[in-house]
Amino acid sequence: MSQSLVKNYIHIVFSTKHREDFIDENIEKELFSYIATLCKDSESTALQIGGTDNHIHILCLLSKKIALMKLVQEIKAHSSKWIKTKGKKYENFFWQDGYGAFSVSPNNIFPVTSYIKNQREHHREFDFKTEVINYYKKYQIEYDEKYLWD
């Protein structure tokens, strides 16, 4: 094959350090927009970004030119620096060290997009820890809970 053809939809999830409530509704739209730009700069189109005060979800089409780990690293580093410029409230902002990432079938793009859009509503019923553990169980990812939370 003389060309590389790739289409990988990825659902990325990570939280603020110690799940501190930094991402309030006053800044989230601007933050999500900034993260979408970071994704675009890495040729990884963001299809939907959402979250709550202590974590975010990103559904993107991962570029064939960048490793997932590098994309997440770029998003975290640049958005962390950016948010710290938004006022005194955010000067101690950090993302957690790790992340979760899950492949998404093209047939499931709409349900995942809807899920991400409605994060604040979903989290009236369960917290971030429950959500992450449910994802790991769904995707049959082995984990040691003592290393999940920083």
N, C-alpha and C positions, 0 to 999 in steps of 0.2 A: 504494500500500500504506500503510495507516494505522499500521502498527507496524513496529518494527525487530526482525527475527528473525535471530539470529546464533549460530553454533556453530563456533568455531575452536579446535581442539586444537593446542597448541603445545608442542614439546619444546625446552626452553631448557638450554643448557650453558655453564658458565663455570668458571674455575679461580681458585685463590688466586693472589695476586701472585707471579710468578716460579715458580708451581707448587710453592710451599713446602708441606711436609706439616704442616698445622695441624689438619685435620679427622680426628682419631683416633676410634676406636670408643667412647671414653669420652664424647664430646660429640656425636657425629653424630645420635643419635636426638633429642636435645633441640634441636639446630640444625634438623634437618629439620622437626620439629614447629613450631618458631618460624616457619620459612619458610612452612609450610602456613598458619599463622595470618595471616601477611602477605598471602599470596595471597587468602585468604578475605576479609580486610579490604578488598581491592581488587576484590571480587566475581569473582575468578578462581580457581575451585576447583582446588586441587592434587590430581591423581589419583594421582601417585606422585612421590616425591623419593628420590634415592639418590646415591651417589657413592663417592669414595675419599678418601684423605688430602689430595689436592690439587685436587679439582674436584667439582662437583655437576651433577646432571641434575634437571630439573623438568618433569614432564608436567602441563599445566594446561589448563583450559577458559577461554580468555581472555574476559574480560568485554567486552561491547560498549561499555562506558563508559570504558575505559582503553586507551591506546596501549601496545603491547608495550614500547617503549622506557621508558615511565614505570613500568610494572610491574617491569621488571628493575632500574631505578634505585632504586625503593622497596625491593625485596628486598635489594639489595646494601647500600644505605645503612643500613637498620635492622638487618639481621643482622650487619653489620660492627661497629656500635656495641654490639650485644648480646653478641657473642662476646668482645669486649674486656673485658667485665665478669666473665668466667668464670675469671679467674686470670692470674697473671704470664706463664704460657706463651703466652697469647693476646694480650698487650698490643700486639704489633707486627703483628697480623693485618690483611690487606687483601685484597680481591678484585682480580682483574685488571681492566683498564679495559674491555675488550670482552666480547662474548658471541656465541654462536651460537644461532640459533632456527630451528626447522624445523616446517613444518606437518605434521600427522599426520592421515591419513584415519581416519574412524571405524572402518573395517575393520582398522586396524593398532593400535588402542589396546592390545589384549592383548599383542602381541609387544613393543611399546615399553615397556609397564609391566613386563613380565618382564625386559627388558633392563636397565632402570633398577634394579630390585630386586637384580639380580645383578652390580652394578658391580665389587665387590671380586673376584669370581670371574673376570669378563671381563678384568680388568686384570692377571691373572697371565700372560696371553698377549701383551698389547700395552700400550704406554703411552698417556698422554693425547694427546700430539701426533699419534700415528698414528691414534687414534680420531677426532680433530677433522678431520684431513685426509681421512680416509675419508668422513666426513659431507659435507664440502664437495664431494668428487668425486661422491658418490651424488646430491646435490641440484644438481649442476652449477653450483656457486657459484664464480665466479672470485675468486682471492685472490692476494695477494703475501705469501709466507711471511715476508719481513722485517718485515711489520707484524702478524703473528699473535701473536707472543710478546712480552710486556713483561717 
